[in-house]
Amino acid sequence: MRHLRRASLNTFAEFSIHSDLVSQNVDLMPKHDELHVISDLHMGGNDPKFQIFDQGPLLASFIDSLTAKPASRNVALCINGDTVDFLAETSPAAKYLDPKYAIKKLDRIMKDASFRAVWKALAQFVQTKNRTLILTLGNHDLELALPWVGEFLTEKLTGGHASASGRLEFCFDGQGYRCKVGKSEVFCIHGNDVDTWNITDYEALRRLGRDFESGRVNSWSPNAGTRMVIDVMNEVKRKYPFIDLLKPEKAGLAAILYALDPSISSAALQSPAILGQLAWDKLLRTTGFLADDDDDGDSESRCDDSPPPAMLNPKDKLELRTSKRATADELLLTSNLQFEDGSLPRDLLSGVDSDSTLGMISAFVSWARGRDKVEVLREALENMGEFQGFDLKHLDDCFRDIDKLASDDIDFVITGHTHQEKALCRQQGEGFYYNGGTWVRLMRLEPDVLKSERRFRRIYASIATGTLEALDKTPGLVMRRPAVVSVEANGNTTKGSLKRPRLNGTQLHLETVERSESERSKR
C-alpha cells in the first residue's frame, strides 16, 4: 500500500499558524522601502524556436532600473516562482525531477543568449548594497530547492562575495516570503499549492536532497501536472507549440491535446500515472493533509458561519486536523484497495473532482461522429471557458483559496502561477491581493472567434505551421503582458500597483495598469 505523504510544518497549509507566531514578533521580519514582484519567467528550453520567454532585454532593463535607485533606499526584488523551467529542458532529457543534471541544465539556461542579460542584471543587483533578491519556488523549477543547485546559483549571482550572499533569500520550503514594506505586511507565494494538479510535497523534496547527497537513491513522485507536461505535452508541443501559450496543466487542456493528436495524447485518458496522482493529491487536499478544504461555494459571499481555517487559532486548527485523520485514512485506504482491484484512476475521482474525465469526453464524442480536426479543436478550446481570466477583477480559484488561507492581517498578498494578473480587495481582512501574471507569451482566442468556424480556420492555419514565429505574426493572437507588482512605502502610507514595463529604444517606462492601485495607511 502506498505510504501517506503527510505534509510538513513548512507547507502552505500551516502558514496561518506560522503567521500568528511571526505577527507577535514583527521586528523579526525583513523590512524594505519598496518590494517589486515578478513571476513565471519560465526561462528555459534548448531550442530558441520553442522558448516562450522572449523578454530578456526588457527584463534586464527593469532589473537595472532597480539597481540604479538611490543607495539610501532599501529595494527588494522577488521572483515569485517558476524563474526557470526545468521541464522544458530536453538535453539531457526532460525529467519529472533531475537532481543529477540540474546544475548542468541551470548553467545552460544562464548562458543561453535569450536569458544571459537577465542573469547578468540579477548578479549586479545582488552585488549592490541595500538590495535584496528573493526567489520563491514554483512548480517548474523544483530543482532550485536542491542544496547543491542552490549553492551553484548563489555562487553565480554573488560572484563569491560573502556580503552579497546576505542579500540573497531562497524561500524554497513552501512558506513563501513575508516581509514589511514601510508599516504594511506583505506575503509572496507562487500559488501552485492550492492547485490540485501542481501540489508540491516539500518534505519529500527535502528528503530527496538529503538522501541524494549522501549517496542514497530516493524516488520522486511528481504531481499530475508535471506528469502531464513530461509524459504528454512535451511531445505534442514540438508539433503544436501554441499549447505552451494556453497555460498548461489545466484539466480542460486534455480535450485540446486529444483533438490535436489522439495517437499521442489518448494515453492521458486512461493513464494511471496522471489520473492516479491527481486522485491522490485531491484526496490529500480534501482531507487537509496538504491544504485546507476546497471552497466550492460562491466566490462573492460566505454562507458558512464557522470561521475559515486560516482564522482558527493554533489549538483549534490542530484539533481540526486531528479530527480529519480518521476520515483521511479511510478515504486513502478505500482508494488504494480500489486501485489494487483494477478500478480506473478516473473512477477514484468520482465525487471528488469534477474534472474526472479531464474534459476529454466532449472531444472524443465529436471525433467519433466524424467531425474534422479543426472543428474538434475549436470546440475543445471553446469549452475551456476561461476567458474571464484576463479580467483584472475576476475572482479566480487561486485568489479564493489563498485569500482564505493567508492570515487576515496581511496587507498585500502576492501570487503568480495562473499567468493571469489580478488586482483585488481581499475578502479575508482589509488588505489587497495581486497576481503578477507572467512574462511569457500568452495566446488569447476571443469567444467570437471560437464561435465562428470560418474565423477559427484562419487561426488554425497559423497553429498548424508548428512555429511560434507564425503565431507571433498572426494579428491579435499572441499577447505579451509582462507585469510587476510594486509595493512602495512613503511615510505611514504603503501603495501597491500593477505596472507594465515598456522599452522605448533604450529608455524604460513603467505604466501603471488601470484599476490596479491600492493603498494602506498605518501609524
N, C-alpha and C positions, 0 to 999 in steps of 0.2 A: 504494500500500500504506500502511496506517495506520502512523503513527510509534509506536515503542515508548516508552511512558510510564515511563521509569526513575524510581525513587524517589530523592528527595534524601537527604542525610545527616540531615535533620531528621525523617524518618519514623519511626514506632514500631519498624519492623524493625531500625533501627540503635540503638535506645535502649540496649541492653545494652552496646554499645561505649562510648557516651557515659557510661553509668553507671560503667564501670570507671575512666574518666578522672576523673569527678567524685569518686568514692569516695576517690581519693588526696588530694583537697583538700577534705575535708568542711567546712572552715571557710568555704568559698565558698557553701555552701547557706544559704538563708534559714532563720531559726530562730524558732520560735513556742512559746509556753507551751501553747497549745491551737489545734487546727485543726478546724473544723466544715465538713463537705462535704455539699452537696445537689446534685441533678442533675435533668435532664429536667423543667424547669418548663413548657416549651412555651408561654410567653406569646405570644399571637398569635391572629389570626382576627378579621376585621372585624365579623362578626355575633356578638353575645353568645350567641345561642341555640346556637352551634356551638363555643364556646370550651371546650376540655377542661380548662383550668386554672381552678379556681374557689376557690382557697385564698388569695386576696390578703390578707385581714385576718390570717389565721393566720401566713402567711409574714412579713408586715411586723412582726408582734408578736415573732416569733422573732428577726428581724434586730435589732430594737430591744433585745432582751434581751442580745445580744452587744455592742452598742454601750455598754450600761449596765454592763458588767463592770468591775471595778476598773481604774483607769487604769494601774496598775503591771503589769498582766497583758497580755502580747503575744498578741492574739487575731486569728486569721485565719479568713476565710470563703471557701470555694472553691465556686463554682457550676460543676459538673463537666460542662459540655456541654449543648447544647440549652436554653440560657437563654431564648431566644426561638424562634419558629417562623416563619421567613420563608416556608416552603412553604404555610402556612395563610393568608397574607395575599393577598387576592384583589382589592384595589383600590390601585394598579394590579394588573393580572392577575398571578397567581402564575407564577413562572418558575423554571427549574432554578437559576439564579443571577442576581440582579438588581442589577448594580453601579450602574446609572443611578438607580434609585428606592429603593435600600436605606436611605438616610438618611430619606427620606420615610416609609417603612414603619416604621422603628425609632422615629421620632418619634411616629407614630400609636400604636404599641404602648405607648410610655412615657406617653402622655396618656390612654390608654383607662381608663375608670373601673374596670375589673376588675383592672388591673395598677398603677395610679398609686401606690397606697400602698406597693407593693413597691419601686418606683424611688425614692420619697422616703426610705424606710428605708435603702436601699443608699447613697444620696448622703450621708445623715447618718453612716452607718457609715464611709465612706471619709474623710469630713472630720473624723473623730475620731482623736486621736493614739493611737499604739500599736495601730492596727487595720490589717489588710491584706485587701483584696478581690482574689481570684484568679478569673479566668474562663478555663476551657479551652474548646476548640472541640468542638462536636458535629457531627452531620450535617444538622441542620435550621437551623443558624444560621451557615452558612459566610460570609455577608456580613460578619459581625463582623471577619473577618480582613482585609478590605479597608482600606487605610490611612486613607482619608477617613471611613469608618464608625467606625473606632477612635478617631479624633480627635474626632468628634462625641460619641461615647459618653463619652470622657474629660472633655470639657467639661461635659456634663450631670451626671456623677457628682461631679466635683470642684468645680463652680462656678467654674472658672478658677483655683483656688488651686494654686500650684506645689507646696506642701508636700503637699497631698492627692494629687497625681499620683504621688508617690513611694510612696503606699500602695495603688496600683492595679497589678495584674500581669495582663497579657494573654498567655496561653500558647496561641497560635494556629498554631504551626508543626508540630504533630503530636507533639511530645516530651512533652506533659503538664507537670505541675508536681511538682518534687521538693524536699523541704524536710526539716528536722529539727524534731520536736516533742519537747522535752526532749533525751534522748540517742538517740531512735529515729528512723529514717529512714522517710519517708512519700512515696508516689508516687501522684499522682492523674492519671487519664486517662479520657476518655469511654468508649472501648471499641469504637467503630464500626470501627476499622481491623483488627479480627480478624473482622469480619462481611463476607463477600464481597459482600453486597448493598449495603453502605454505606461502602465504601472511599473515602477522600479522597486525591486527588493534591495534596499540599500545595505541591509545586514548581510545578505548573501554576497553582494558585491564586495563588501569589506573583507569577508572571509576568503573570497576567491583571491583578492590581492595578497592577503597574508599567506595563504597556502602556496600560491604560485611562487612567491619569493623564497619560500622555504623548500622548494623543490617538490612539493606535493601537487597532485593533479586534483583539481576541484571543478566539477562540471558547472555550467551556467544554463539556467532555464530562462530563455528570453520571453518577453511578453508577446502577446498576439500581434501587435503592431509591427514589432521587429521581425517576427517570423513572416508576416505578410510581405514586408519590404524585401527581405533576403530570398525567400522561397518563391515569390510570385512576381513582385513588382519590378525588381531589378532586371529581370529578363524581358518583361513587357516594355519597359521604358526605353530599352535600346531601340525598339521599333517605333514606339509612340512616346517620345519624351514629354509630351504635354501632360502626361499623368502626374509628373512631379510638380506641376504648377497648380494642381487642384487641391493641394493639401492632402497627402496620402493618409493611409491607415484608418480612414473613415469606413464604417460598415457599408454605406451605400456605394462605395467605390468598387466593391466586389462585382456588382452588376455591370459596371463600366468595363472592368477587366474582362469579364466573360463576354461582353458584347464585342470587344475588340478582337479577342482571340480565344475561343473556347478551348482550343487544344492546349493552350498554355495555362490558362487560369482556372479551368474546371477542377483542378486539384483543390482549389480553395473551397469548393462546395462540400467536400467530404473530409478535408484534412483534419485528422485527429490532432496534429501538432498545433494548428492555428485555432480551431474551434474548441479543442480541449483546453488550451491555455486560456482562451477568452472566458470559457465557463468557469474555470478555476479562479481566475483573478476576479471575476464578477462575484463569485461566492465569497471570496475573502473580503472584498469591499463591502458587500451587502451585510456581512456578519460582523463588520467592524474591525477586522484584523489588519487591513491596510489603510482604511479611511472610514469616515463616518458614513451612515446610510445615505443613499441617494435620496434627493428630494424630487419626487415626480409630480409635485403639485404645481400650481400656477406660480410663475415667477414673479407675478405682480403683487401677490399677497400671501399672508400666512394664515392658515386655518387652524393650526395646531397651537393650543395654548401652552404646551410644555416647552421649556427652553431648548433651543437647538444645542447640540453637543459642545459647540465652541464656547457657550456661555456657562457651562457647568463648572463647578469648582473641581480641583483635582480629586477629592474624595468621592464626589458623586460620579465623576467620569470613570474612575476605577471600578466602582460598583456596577455601572452600566456595562462596561466591557466584560466584567466577570459574569454578569447575568447572561450575556450573549454566548458565552463559551460553549455551553451545552448545545445550544441550537447550532452553533457553527460546526461542532464536531459531528452532530447528527447529519447535517447537510453534506459535509465533506465525505463522511463515511458512505452515505447513500450514493453520492455521485461516483465515488471510486468503485463501489460494488456494481453500479450500473455499467460503468465503463468496462469493468472486467467481464461483465456478462455480454458484452458486444453492442451495447447501445451506442448509437452515433453521438459524437460530441455535441452536435446541434440539438439533439433530444435533451441533453442535460440542461440546456438553456431555457427549456420550456418554463414559463412563469418567472424567469429570472432576467432575461434580456430580450427586449422587444425586437432586436435585430438578429434573431436566432438563425435565420437563413442568409444573413449578410446581404440582404437586398437583392439576391440573385434570382428569386423566383420569377419576378416580372420579366426580366431579361430572357430567362430560359423559355418561358411560355411564348414570348414574342418570337424568339428564334425558332421554336418548334413549329410555329404557324407559317414558317417560310418567309418571313419578312427579311428584307436585306439588312446588311450590317449597319449601314448609315442610319436607317430608321431605328434599329435596336439601340444603337449608341445614343441617338437623340433622346429616346425615351428614358434610357438609363440616366443620362445627365439631367434631364428634366425632373426625374424622380428624386434626385439628391435633395432638392428643395432647400438649399442653404443660402439663397440669395440675400436674405436679411443679414447675413454675416458681415456684409460690407457697411452696414448701418452702424455708425459710431455709438448709437444709443440702444441698440438691440441687446436685450438681456439673454446671453447665451448660457449654456450649461457650465462652462468654465467659470464665468462670473458668479453664477448662483452657488456653485459648490464651494469655491474658495472664499467667497464673501461669508458664507455660513461657517466655515471652519476657522477663518482668521479671527483673532481677538478683536473685539469691538472698539478697543482703544487705539487701534492703528489708524493713523490719519490718511495714509496713502498705501494702498495695496497694488502691487505692480506684477503682472504676469506676462507670459508670451504663449508659445506652444500652438495656438489655434491659427496663427498667421492673420488674424483679423483684429485690427486695432479697435480699442474701446476707450471711452471716457464716460464713466458713470458715477452717480452718487451711490455710496454703499447703502444697502438695506439694513445691514448689521452695524449699528453705530452711526456716527455722523461724518465719517470720512469719505474718501473717494477711491475709486478703482480705475486702474488703467491697464490696458493690454497694449504692449508695444508693437504688435503686428510682426512684420518680417522685412528683411532686406533682400529677399529673393524675388524673382519674378512671380507674378500671380496671373492667373487666367480667369477672366470673368465673362461668362456667357449669359447675356440678359435673357429674361424669361420670354420676351417677344421673339428673340432669335430661335430659342429652343421650340417654340410653338409653331414655327414656320419651317416646313420641310425644305422649301426652296432656299431660304436664307441659311439654314444649317448646312446644306450641302456645299455651299461656298466655303463655310468654315471648315468643313471636313476635308476639303481639298488641301488646306494648309496642314491639318492634323496628319493626313496620310503621307505627307512628304517625309515625316520622321525626323525633322530637324527643328531645333529651337529657333534657328535663323528664319525659317519660313513663318513660324508663329509670330516672331517679332515684326515681320514685315506686313502682317495682316492688320489693317487698321482697326483699332479699338478692341483687339483681342487680348493682348498682354499688357499688364499694368506693372509699374514699378512704384511702390508706395513706401520707401524707406522712412521710418519714423523714429523719433527719440522721445521718450518720456522724460521731461525735465522737471525736477523738484528743486526750487531755489528759495533760499531764505533771505529775508531783508527785515532786520529788527525782529519784532514779535510776529511777523507775518511770513507764512510759507506758501508759495504759489506752485501749483502743478499745471502742466500743459503737455499736449502732444505737439511736437514740432516736426516740420518736414524740411530736411536739408536739401539745398539745391546748389549746383555749381554753375556759375556764370563765368565761363572761361576758367580762370584760376581762383575766382572770388567765391567764397562760401556764403550762402544766405540761409537763414533759418526762418521759415514761415510758420506761424502758429496755426494749427488746424482749427477751423471754426467750430465752436461749441465744445472745445476741449479744456478750457481753462477752469481752474478751481483755486480755492484759497482757504487756508486755515490760519486763524489768529489765536495766539495764546500768550498769556502773561505769566 
